[in-house]
């Protein structure tokens, strides 16, 4: 969840700046890029939930982070705005596929402490993502926005490694409580 949150805040912070300063587009185009990311994210969240119901939470989390390992570097690497836009749609779809499965998995890991699970999956993860944004900003100030985006693009590698260690959650579900 922490890696997902850092990726989210990194993209949220740097996509408009990347669009403006690296791809040399207008401020309006930078805002539009962020809108594209979040619109694709809504669809990705719905798809991720459906896929998790079919294939399992861990499988969706692992596959989505593995997809980000491929698509995020391609996105950072490209200089072509139409191609970057297409990749941005994929980034939004794939990145947000992890959200609902991670939240549900957190609640399944702590079935008798749903409040604590929600606090960790929402509160603590958001805090970690928010705290790292200034660090990414510092990197961008000293080395450029593209380097900060490469740092964000590296995080799915860490997320895949961590996702591979996720144990099976208990069989008890929230519906049986």
N, C-alpha and C positions, 0 to 999 in steps of 0.2 A: 504494500500500500504506500510506503514511503517513496519508493522509486516512482510509482505512478504519479504521486502528488508532485514530486520535484519535476518530472517531465511536464505535467500539466501546467504548473506555474511558469516553467521555463518557456513553454510554447506560448502561453497567454501573454507573457511579458515581451518576448522577443519576436514573435511573428510579425507584428506591425513594423517594428524597427528593422527587421530583416527585409521586409518588403520594400521599405522606404530607402534604407541605406545600402543594402547589398544588391537588391534587384532594381533599384533606382526607379521606383514607382511613386505615385502620389500618396499623400496622407490618407486620402479617401480609399485608395486601393489597399493600403495597409489595414484599414478598418474592415474593408470588405474581405480581406484574407482571413481575418480573425472570425468574421461571421461565417465564412465558409467552413473553417475548422469546427466551430461549435455546431453548425447545422449538421455537418457530417457526423459529429459526435453524438447528437441526439439519435440519429439513425443507428449508429454503431452501438450505443447503449441498448437499444431495443433488440438488435441482432445478437449482441453478446448474451443477453438474458435468455433469449430463445435457444441459442446454441448451448448454453450452460444447462438448460433443462434437458436437452437432447444428448449431449456428449459429456457432461459433467463440468463442474466448476474448475477443477484443476486443469483439465485439458484446454478449456477456453483461455484461462489465464496464461498458461504456458505458450499456447499457439499465438495468442495476440502479442505477447511480448516478443516472441521470436519473429513475428511479422514486423514489429517495430525495429528490430535489429537490422532488418533489410531496408525498410522504407524510409526511416528517418535519415540515415546517411545519404541515400539517394536524393532526398529533399534538400539537405544542406549542400550537397555537391552541385546541384543544377544551377545554372545561370539563366535558363529559359523560363520566362514567366508563365506561359501556358502549361508547360511541363510541371513547373513548381506548383501551379494551382491544382493540377490533376493529382500530383503526389500529396498535396495538402488534404484533399478529400480522403485519400487513402489513410493518411496519418490520423485524421479525425475519426474515421470509421474504426480503425484498428485500435487506436489508443483508448477510446471510450468503451470498447467491447469488454475491457477488464473491470470497469467500474462496478456494475451490479454483482458480478460473480465474486469480486473481492469483498464487498460488503456482506453478502450472504455467507461467504465462507467465514468471515470474522464472527458472525453471529452463530454459526454452527460450531465453531471452536469453543465458544463460551455460551452454551444454550441457557444456562441458568443465570447469566449475567449479560442480558441483551443490552442494557444501558452501558455497561463497561465496554462491550464489543463495539457499540455505536460510537462511544467516545474515542476509542482507539482508531476505528476505521474512518471516522469523520474528523473529529477534533484534532487528535494528535497528528494524523497524516497531513491535514491541512496546515497545521502549524509548521511541520517539518518542511513542507513545500514552500510556505511563505518565508521561512527563515533562510532558505537557500537562495531565494531570488536575489537578495542583495549580493550574495557571494557570486552568483552568475553575472550580476551587474558589474561587479568589480573586475571580473575576468573580461567582460566586454569593454570596460573602460580602458584596461591596460593592453588588451590583445585584439580587440575587435569583436563585433557582433557574431561574425562567422565562427570564431573560436568558441564563444559562449554556446552557440548552437551545436557545435561539435561535442561539447561537454554534455549537452542534453541528449544528443544522438547516441552517446556512449552508454547512457544509463539503462537502456533496455537490455544490454548485455548483462549487467548486474542483476536486473529484474528477472531475466531468464534463469540465471544461476540460483537465485533465491527461490523462484517458483518451482524449480526442480526438487527442492527440499521440502516443499509443503506436504505435511502428512495428510492422510485421509481425515476429513472431519468425522465426528461421531455420526452414527446413523440416525440419532434422534434429530428431528426437525423442529422448527419453531411451531409448525402446525400441530404437533402432538403435545405441546406444553399445556 
